[in-house]
Amino acid sequence: MLNESFLSNGEGLQTFNLKVFDRWGKLVFESNSVSNFWQGKNSSGQECDQGTYFYVIDATDIKNRNGQWQGYVTLFR
């Protein structure tokens, strides 16, 4: 099975921010909408190189509770 997108689910969020970084720490993608997911392309729409990327998700729910999740995602071409 092939996943062509990296996305997250969120319901009842006041704020949402997803950042994806390459292995050198360069920001390649950022979104402030849970419905705008990463499709392996940079902010200019160019395909990113195959490899491992680091992501950070910051969110605040409707009760003003903050959370941060981070991890790695591997992009295959």
N, C-alpha and C positions, 0 to 999 in steps of 0.2 A: 504494500500500500504506500502511496506517495502523498505526503502532506505538502501542499504548495503554499501554505500560509502559517504564520505563527500568530496566534490570537489568544486573547483571554476573555473570560466571561465576567461580567460584573452587573449587579442589579442594585439599585438604590444608592448609587455613588454620587457624591457631590463633585468630587474631583477625581481625575484619572490622568496618569502620565506614564507612558511607556517609552523607554530609551533603549536602543540597541547599539552596542559598541563593537568595533572590530578588535582583533587581538592586540593592537597597538593603542587601544583606548580612544580611538577616533569615533565620534558619534556618527553613525551612518543612517539612523532613522529615529524619529521622535513623533509621538502622537499623543494628543490630549483627549482622544475619543476612544472608548472601548470598542466601537464598531469599525475603527480604522486600524487594520492589522498589518503586520509586516509580511511582505511577500518576497523577501530576499532581494529587495532593491534599495538603493540609497535614496536620499531625499530628492535627488535629481531624476529619479526613475531609471537609473542604470543598474543592471544586475550586479550584485555583490559577488565577490570571489567565493568559491567553495571554502569552507572552514568552520571554525567554532567562533561563535559570537556570544558576548555577555549581555544580559538584559537586566534592567531595573524597572520595576513597576512601583509607583507611589500612588496611593489612593486614599480618599477620605469618604466615609459613608455618611448617610443622612443623620447619624447621631454624633458626627464630628470625631469619629474614631479613625485614627490614621494607621496605615499599614504600609509596609514595604516588603516586596518580594524580589528576589534576584536569583539568577542562575545562568546556565549556559544552554545554548541551542546550536545544533550543528546543521550547516547548510550544505547539501549535496547537489551537485550539478550533473 
